Amino acid sequence: MKILILGAGQVGSTVAENLVNEANDITVVDSDAEKLHQLQDRLDLRTVVGNAAHPSTLEQAGIADADMLLAVTQSDEVNLVACKLAASLYNTPTRIARIRSTEYLNREEVFSTDNFCVDFSICPEQILTEYITKLIEFPEALQVLEFAEGKVSLVAVRAFEGGPLVGKPLSFLRTHMPQVDTRVAAIFRKDRAVSPEGTTIIEDGDEIFFIAATENIRRVLKEMRRMDKPNKRVMIVGGGNIGKRLAKALENDYQVKLIEFNKKSCERLASQLSKTLVLHGDCTDEKLLQQEHVEDVDVFCALTNDDENNIMSALLAKQIGTRKVIALINRSAYVGLVQGGKIDIALSPAHVTIGSLLAYVRQGDVAAVHSLRRGAAEALELIAHGDRESSQVVGRRIDEIDSPRGATIGAIVRDGKVLIAHHDTVIESDDHVIVFVIDKKMIRKVEQLFQVKLGFF
């Protein structure tokens, strides 16, 4: 597939890295030549320096025969104009725009074919806000991801010494939780994938991904590890797009404090947030954190635009006594260094939002994609089509399917009902199948597995 990416920032570069590895023909456009140079040093792709909203730049980048346009620059207006040009002048089949402003997002007619011709819009800030909200709702989880319009959830937890599962085989789950159907989709032990067989013994520190109907998630969490006290107090550092959105999403259900360094921004935030206490100050000021009793905070969210400030403030908060700290980190290299240490959860915005874009690029009928473990693994929701003759999965039991190594079918949604996948579960046409893939190199094989033979159509 020939894909044109506009914008070489965190989102654009992460998307490019994912798609290049899947044998796509990628061209990236940006006005910053240095960013493009760094990207080209790492990846096998074309780059074009120029304004992404100018027809001449788009033509130079090859828009005339592109299959897809991903407009993910920092400017909503540039992204919208580029999509309009791609549709009107070049008839580009698929056009996706990154949109940050609620002024556009709240008016769907802006994206219609009569206006800016945007097929799909994504808002990374909103995706990230919803992601963090889930982590606050489920204190025990490292990751909470939803599939099938929220009917199925994939949750990551860390096993701990003395927990109900440590030292026991996975088969113990069935006897320990006879009333709830769940399945362990993957286990990671010291960053190494461990095959989740019935005889696999859970060890202290293991990162366990389990899948269950969303309505059963709390019950499964309660059985899999000690239930933490519900979160009540949340402190947010940084009043930018993400910090403000998160405060607004939480303030009716939690006690929220927000620290912002810029005084004018504080005044604006105070007028826009009804129940959040907005504080002016430096998030790395230990005295300020102590004065605001950060030791009594259940979740501390460091969400500024500065990685170092986020790391330092989160470490300070943890040292003073905050129960759980979450740090937003733009540099992917930093995420692996700090995750799981004193910082409970390190979030890469690009990795959290990448799935929303990948769902439109994947081959076959893909309803959802979630990037896991800093992009090393993926969970996909694929829709099965065909019959036993035309499909490699339809009409077959799970244990009959020749799944690629490291791919696990975790659950199926059929006619709105959730079925946890077992060896004798038979896949039917139109099933939504949730697949966990521990190695992204196997993604293409998984996609091919769900494609029907040409004769079917």
C-alpha positions as CSV (number, residue, x, y, z in Angstrom):
1,M,0.0,0.0,0.0
2,K,1.3,3.5,-0.9
3,I,0.8,5.8,2.1
4,L,1.5,9.5,2.4
5,I,2.0,10.7,6.0
6,L,1.8,14.4,6.7
7,G,3.8,15.4,9.8
8,A,7.0,13.9,11.3
9,G,6.2,14.5,14.9
10,Q,5.7,11.8,17.5
11,V,2.5,10.5,16.0
12,G,3.7,10.7,12.4
13,S,7.1,9.1,13.0
14,T,5.6,6.2,15.1
15,V,3.0,5.5,12.5
16,A,5.8,5.5,9.8
17,E,7.9,3.1,11.8
18,N,5.0,0.7,12.2
19,L,4.0,0.8,8.6
20,V,7.5,0.6,7.1
21,N,8.0,-2.6,8.9
22,E,5.0,-4.1,7.2
23,A,6.3,-3.6,3.7
24,N,4.3,-0.4,2.8
25,D,5.6,2.3,0.5
26,I,5.8,5.3,2.8
27,T,6.4,9.0,2.1
28,V,6.6,11.5,5.0
29,V,6.1,15.3,4.5
30,D,7.1,17.9,7.0
31,S,8.4,21.5,7.0
32,D,11.2,20.6,9.3
33,A,14.1,19.2,7.3
34,E,16.0,18.1,10.4
35,K,13.2,15.9,11.6
36,L,12.9,14.2,8.2
37,H,16.6,13.7,8.0
38,Q,16.6,11.9,11.4
39,L,13.6,9.8,10.3
40,Q,15.3,8.8,7.0
41,D,18.4,7.8,8.9
42,R,16.4,5.2,10.8
43,L,13.8,4.0,8.3
44,D,13.5,3.0,4.7
45,L,11.1,5.6,3.4
46,R,10.9,8.8,1.2
47,T,10.7,12.3,2.7
48,V,9.6,15.6,1.2
49,V,10.3,19.0,2.8
50,G,7.4,21.5,2.5
51,N,4.0,22.8,3.6
52,A,1.6,19.8,3.8
53,A,-1.3,21.9,2.8
54,H,0.2,23.0,-0.5
55,P,-0.7,21.1,-3.7
56,S,2.8,21.3,-5.1
57,T,4.2,19.6,-1.9
58,L,1.5,16.9,-2.1
59,E,2.3,16.3,-5.8
60,Q,6.0,16.1,-5.1
61,A,5.2,13.5,-2.4
62,G,3.2,11.4,-4.8
63,I,-0.4,12.1,-3.8
64,A,-1.6,11.3,-7.4
65,D,-1.3,7.6,-6.9
66,A,-1.4,7.3,-3.1
67,D,-3.8,4.7,-1.5
68,M,-4.1,6.6,1.8
69,L,-3.4,10.0,3.3
70,L,-2.6,10.3,7.0
71,A,-2.7,14.0,7.9
72,V,-1.2,14.1,11.4
73,T,0.5,17.4,11.6
74,Q,0.2,19.6,14.7
75,S,-2.2,21.9,12.8
76,D,-5.9,20.9,12.5
77,E,-6.3,23.4,9.6
78,V,-3.4,22.0,7.6
79,N,-4.8,18.4,8.1
80,L,-8.3,19.4,7.0
81,V,-7.1,21.3,3.9
82,A,-4.8,18.4,2.9
83,C,-7.7,16.0,3.1
84,K,-9.9,18.3,1.0
85,L,-7.2,18.7,-1.6
86,A,-6.5,14.9,-1.7
87,A,-10.2,14.2,-2.3
88,S,-11.0,17.1,-4.7
89,L,-7.8,17.2,-6.8
90,Y,-6.4,13.7,-6.6
91,N,-9.2,11.4,-5.6
92,T,-7.2,9.7,-2.9
93,P,-9.2,6.7,-1.7
94,T,-8.8,7.0,2.1
95,R,-8.2,10.2,4.0
96,I,-7.5,10.3,7.8
97,A,-7.0,13.5,9.8
98,R,-5.6,14.2,13.3
99,I,-7.9,16.7,14.9
100,R,-7.3,18.3,18.3
101,S,-9.9,21.1,18.6
102,T,-13.3,20.3,20.0
103,E,-14.7,23.0,17.8
104,Y,-14.2,20.6,14.9
105,L,-14.7,17.3,16.7
106,N,-18.1,18.3,18.0
107,R,-19.4,19.2,14.5
108,E,-19.4,16.0,12.4
109,E,-20.6,17.9,9.3
110,V,-17.1,19.5,9.1
111,F,-15.7,16.1,7.9
112,S,-18.4,15.3,5.3
113,T,-17.8,15.0,1.6
114,D,-19.5,18.4,1.1
115,N,-16.8,20.0,3.3
116,F,-13.4,18.7,4.2
117,C,-13.8,15.1,2.9
118,V,-12.3,13.4,6.0
119,D,-13.0,9.7,6.1
120,F,-11.8,9.2,9.6
121,S,-10.7,11.6,12.3
122,I,-8.6,10.8,15.3
123,C,-7.9,12.9,18.4
124,P,-4.8,11.6,20.2
125,E,-5.5,13.8,23.2
126,Q,-8.9,12.3,23.7
127,I,-7.7,8.8,23.2
128,L,-5.0,9.3,25.8
129,T,-7.5,10.9,28.2
130,E,-9.9,7.9,28.0
131,Y,-6.9,5.6,28.4
132,I,-5.7,7.3,31.6
133,T,-9.3,7.4,32.9
134,K,-9.5,3.6,32.6
135,L,-6.2,3.2,34.6
136,I,-7.7,5.4,37.4
137,E,-10.9,3.4,37.3
138,F,-9.1,0.1,37.7
139,P,-6.2,0.8,40.3
140,E,-4.7,-2.7,39.9
141,A,-4.3,-2.6,36.2
142,L,-1.3,-1.7,34.1
143,Q,-3.3,-1.5,30.9
144,V,-7.1,-1.6,30.1
145,L,-8.1,-2.0,26.5
146,E,-11.6,-2.4,25.1
147,F,-12.9,-4.3,22.0
148,A,-16.2,-4.9,20.3
149,E,-17.7,-1.6,21.3
150,G,-16.7,-2.1,25.0
151,K,-18.1,-5.6,25.4
152,V,-14.6,-7.3,25.8
153,S,-11.6,-6.0,27.8
154,L,-8.0,-7.0,27.7
155,V,-6.3,-6.1,31.0
156,A,-2.7,-6.3,32.1
157,V,-1.8,-6.9,35.8
158,R,1.5,-7.6,37.6
159,A,1.6,-10.7,39.8
160,F,3.0,-10.1,43.3
161,E,4.5,-12.3,45.9
162,G,1.8,-13.7,48.1
163,G,-0.9,-13.2,45.5
164,P,-3.5,-15.9,44.7
165,L,-1.9,-16.9,41.4
166,V,1.9,-16.8,42.2
167,G,3.4,-20.3,42.4
168,K,0.3,-21.9,40.8
169,P,-0.3,-23.2,37.2
170,L,-2.7,-21.3,34.9
171,S,-5.1,-24.3,35.0
172,F,-5.7,-23.2,38.7
173,L,-7.7,-20.2,37.3
174,R,-10.6,-22.4,36.3
175,T,-11.0,-23.9,39.8
176,H,-10.2,-20.5,41.5
177,M,-12.8,-18.6,39.4
178,P,-15.5,-21.2,38.4
179,Q,-18.2,-18.6,38.0
180,V,-16.2,-16.3,35.6
181,D,-14.9,-17.3,32.2
182,T,-11.6,-15.6,31.4
183,R,-8.4,-16.5,29.6
184,V,-4.8,-15.5,29.9
185,A,-3.8,-14.3,26.5
186,A,-0.1,-13.7,27.2
187,I,2.5,-13.6,30.0
188,F,5.7,-11.5,30.0
189,R,8.5,-12.4,32.4
190,K,11.4,-9.9,32.5
191,D,10.4,-8.6,29.1
192,R,10.4,-12.2,27.6
193,A,7.2,-13.7,26.4
194,V,6.1,-17.0,28.1
195,S,3.6,-19.3,26.4
196,P,0.4,-19.4,28.5
197,E,-0.2,-23.1,28.8
198,G,-2.3,-24.8,31.5
199,T,0.9,-26.0,33.2
200,T,2.6,-22.6,33.1
201,I,3.5,-21.5,36.7
202,I,3.0,-17.8,37.5
203,E,6.0,-16.1,39.1
204,D,6.3,-12.9,41.2
205,G,6.6,-9.9,38.8
206,D,5.0,-11.6,35.8
207,E,3.0,-9.2,33.6
208,I,-0.2,-11.1,32.8
209,F,-2.6,-10.1,30.0
210,F,-6.1,-11.6,30.6
211,I,-9.2,-11.2,28.5
212,A,-12.8,-11.3,29.8
213,A,-16.2,-9.8,29.2
214,T,-16.0,-6.1,30.4
215,E,-18.8,-6.7,33.0
216,N,-16.6,-9.4,34.7
217,I,-13.3,-7.4,34.8
218,R,-13.6,-6.2,38.4
219,R,-14.4,-9.8,39.6
220,V,-11.4,-11.2,37.7
221,L,-9.1,-8.4,39.0
222,K,-10.3,-9.1,42.6
223,E,-9.4,-12.8,42.2
224,M,-6.1,-12.3,40.3
225,R,-4.5,-9.8,42.7
226,R,-5.2,-8.0,46.0
227,M,-7.8,-5.3,45.3
228,D,-6.4,-1.8,45.8
229,K,-8.6,0.7,47.5
230,P,-10.7,2.7,45.1
231,N,-9.1,5.9,43.9
232,K,-10.6,9.1,45.3
233,R,-7.9,11.8,45.1
234,V,-6.1,12.6,41.8
235,M,-3.4,15.2,41.2
236,I,-2.7,16.3,37.7
237,V,0.4,18.1,36.6
238,G,0.2,20.2,33.4
239,G,-2.9,22.0,32.2
240,G,-2.4,21.5,28.5
241,N,-4.8,19.7,26.2
242,I,-4.5,16.4,28.0
243,G,-4.4,17.7,31.5
244,K,-7.5,19.8,31.0
245,R,-9.4,17.0,29.3
246,L,-8.5,14.6,32.1
247,A,-9.5,17.0,34.8
248,K,-12.8,17.6,33.1
249,A,-13.4,13.9,32.7
250,L,-12.7,13.1,36.4
251,E,-13.8,16.1,38.4
252,N,-17.4,14.9,39.0
253,D,-16.3,11.5,40.4
254,Y,-12.9,12.3,42.1
255,Q,-11.3,15.0,44.1
256,V,-9.0,16.6,41.5
257,K,-6.1,19.1,41.9
258,L,-4.3,20.5,38.9
259,I,-0.9,22.2,39.0
260,E,0.1,24.5,36.1
261,F,3.2,26.6,35.8
262,N,1.8,29.3,33.6
263,K,-0.2,31.8,35.5
264,K,-2.5,32.9,32.6
265,S,-3.2,29.3,31.8
266,C,-4.2,28.8,35.5
267,E,-6.7,31.6,35.2
268,R,-8.2,30.1,32.0
269,L,-8.3,26.6,33.5
270,A,-10.0,27.8,36.7
271,S,-12.8,29.4,34.6
272,Q,-13.2,26.2,32.5
273,L,-13.2,23.6,35.2
274,S,-16.0,23.7,37.7
275,K,-14.8,21.4,40.6
276,T,-11.1,21.0,40.0
277,L,-8.8,23.0,42.3
278,V,-6.3,24.7,40.0
279,L,-2.9,25.6,41.6
280,H,-0.1,27.8,40.2
281,G,3.4,26.4,40.7
282,D,6.3,24.2,39.7
283,C,5.5,20.5,39.6
284,T,9.1,19.7,40.6
285,D,8.9,21.9,43.8
286,E,9.0,19.4,46.6
287,K,7.6,22.0,49.1
288,L,4.6,22.6,46.9
289,L,3.9,18.9,46.6
290,Q,4.2,18.5,50.4
291,Q,2.0,21.6,51.1
292,E,-0.7,20.0,48.8
293,H,-0.4,16.7,50.7
294,V,0.7,14.6,47.8
295,E,1.2,11.7,50.2
296,D,-2.6,11.4,50.4
297,V,-3.1,11.4,46.7
298,D,-4.2,8.1,45.2
299,V,-3.0,8.8,41.6
300,F,-0.5,11.4,40.5
301,C,-0.6,12.1,36.7
302,A,2.4,14.0,35.3
303,L,1.1,15.3,31.9
304,T,3.3,18.3,30.9
305,N,5.0,18.6,27.6
306,D,8.4,18.1,29.2
307,D,9.5,14.5,29.7
308,E,12.1,15.4,32.3
309,N,9.6,17.4,34.4
310,N,7.1,14.5,34.2
311,I,9.7,12.0,35.3
312,M,11.1,14.1,38.2
313,S,7.7,15.2,39.5
314,A,6.4,11.6,39.4
315,L,9.5,10.3,41.3
316,L,9.1,13.1,43.9
317,A,5.5,12.3,44.4
318,K,6.2,8.6,44.8
319,Q,9.0,9.3,47.2
320,I,6.8,11.5,49.3
321,G,4.1,8.8,49.5
322,T,1.7,8.9,46.5
323,R,0.2,5.4,46.0
324,K,0.4,5.3,42.2
325,V,2.2,7.6,39.7
326,I,1.6,7.9,35.9
327,A,4.1,9.8,33.7
328,L,3.5,10.9,30.2
329,I,6.8,10.4,28.2
330,N,7.1,11.4,24.5
331,R,10.6,9.9,24.0
332,S,10.0,6.2,23.5
333,A,13.5,5.3,24.7
334,Y,12.7,6.8,28.1
335,V,9.5,4.7,28.6
336,G,11.4,1.4,28.9
337,L,13.9,2.9,31.3
338,V,11.4,4.1,33.9
339,Q,8.3,1.8,33.5
340,G,7.9,-0.6,36.4
341,G,10.5,1.1,38.7
342,K,9.4,3.8,41.1
343,I,7.2,5.1,38.3
344,D,4.2,2.7,38.1
345,I,3.1,3.5,34.6
346,A,5.0,5.4,31.9
347,L,2.8,6.3,28.9
348,S,4.0,7.0,25.3
349,P,1.3,9.1,23.6
350,A,2.2,7.8,20.2
351,H,2.0,4.1,21.3
352,V,-1.4,4.7,23.0
353,T,-2.9,6.3,19.9
354,I,-1.2,4.3,17.1
355,G,-3.9,1.6,17.2
356,S,-6.6,4.0,16.1
357,L,-4.6,4.6,12.9
358,L,-3.5,1.0,12.3
359,A,-7.1,-0.3,12.3
360,Y,-7.6,1.6,9.0
361,V,-4.4,0.4,7.5
362,R,-4.4,-3.3,8.3
363,Q,-5.4,-5.8,5.6
364,G,-8.6,-7.7,6.0
365,D,-11.6,-6.6,8.0
366,V,-10.0,-5.1,11.2
367,A,-12.3,-3.4,13.6
368,A,-9.8,-2.4,16.3
369,V,-6.0,-2.5,17.0
370,H,-4.2,-1.8,20.3
371,S,-0.5,-1.5,20.6
372,L,1.0,-3.2,23.6
373,R,4.3,-3.2,25.5
374,R,5.6,-0.1,23.9
375,G,4.7,-1.3,20.4
376,A,6.4,-4.7,20.6
377,A,3.0,-6.6,20.7
378,E,-0.5,-6.0,19.4
379,A,-4.1,-7.0,20.1
380,L,-6.4,-7.0,17.1
381,E,-10.2,-7.4,16.6
382,L,-10.8,-9.1,13.3
383,I,-14.1,-10.0,11.7
384,A,-14.3,-13.5,10.2
385,H,-15.9,-13.9,6.8
386,G,-16.6,-16.8,4.4
387,D,-17.2,-20.5,5.1
388,R,-15.1,-23.5,5.7
389,E,-14.1,-23.7,2.0
390,S,-13.1,-20.0,1.5
391,S,-11.7,-19.2,5.0
392,Q,-8.9,-20.7,7.0
393,V,-10.8,-19.9,10.3
394,V,-14.5,-20.1,9.7
395,G,-16.1,-23.5,10.6
396,R,-13.0,-24.6,12.4
397,R,-12.3,-25.2,16.1
398,I,-9.6,-23.1,17.7
399,D,-7.2,-26.1,17.9
400,E,-7.7,-26.8,14.2
401,I,-6.6,-23.3,13.1
402,D,-3.0,-23.0,12.0
403,S,-2.3,-19.8,14.0
404,P,1.1,-18.1,13.6
405,R,3.6,-18.7,16.4
406,G,2.9,-16.3,19.3
407,A,-0.7,-15.5,18.2
408,T,-3.5,-16.4,20.7
409,I,-7.2,-16.2,20.0
410,G,-8.6,-14.9,23.3
411,A,-12.3,-14.2,22.8
412,I,-15.1,-14.1,20.2
413,V,-18.1,-11.7,20.1
414,R,-21.1,-13.3,18.3
415,D,-24.4,-11.5,18.0
416,G,-23.4,-9.2,20.9
417,K,-22.5,-12.1,23.2
418,V,-19.0,-12.6,24.5
419,L,-17.5,-16.1,24.2
420,I,-14.1,-16.7,25.8
421,A,-12.1,-18.8,23.3
422,H,-11.2,-22.4,24.3
423,H,-9.7,-25.2,22.2
424,D,-13.1,-26.5,21.1
425,T,-14.7,-23.2,20.3
426,V,-15.8,-23.0,16.6
427,I,-15.5,-19.7,14.7
428,E,-18.5,-18.7,12.6
429,S,-18.8,-16.1,9.8
430,D,-19.2,-12.5,11.1
431,D,-17.6,-13.4,14.5
432,H,-15.5,-10.6,16.0
433,V,-12.3,-12.4,17.0
434,I,-9.8,-10.8,19.4
435,V,-6.3,-12.0,18.7
436,F,-3.2,-11.3,20.9
437,V,0.1,-11.3,19.0
438,I,3.3,-11.2,21.0
439,D,5.6,-10.4,18.1
440,K,4.5,-7.8,15.6
441,K,6.4,-9.6,12.8
442,M,3.6,-12.1,12.8
443,I,0.8,-9.5,12.2
444,R,0.8,-10.0,8.4
445,K,0.4,-13.7,8.8
446,V,-2.5,-13.2,11.2
447,E,-4.2,-10.9,8.7
448,Q,-3.6,-13.4,5.9
449,L,-5.2,-16.1,8.1
450,F,-8.5,-14.1,8.2
451,Q,-8.6,-13.2,4.6
452,V,-11.0,-15.1,2.4
453,K,-10.2,-16.7,-1.0
454,L,-11.0,-14.4,-4.0
455,G,-13.7,-16.8,-5.2
456,F,-15.8,-16.1,-2.2
457,F,-16.8,-12.7,-3.6
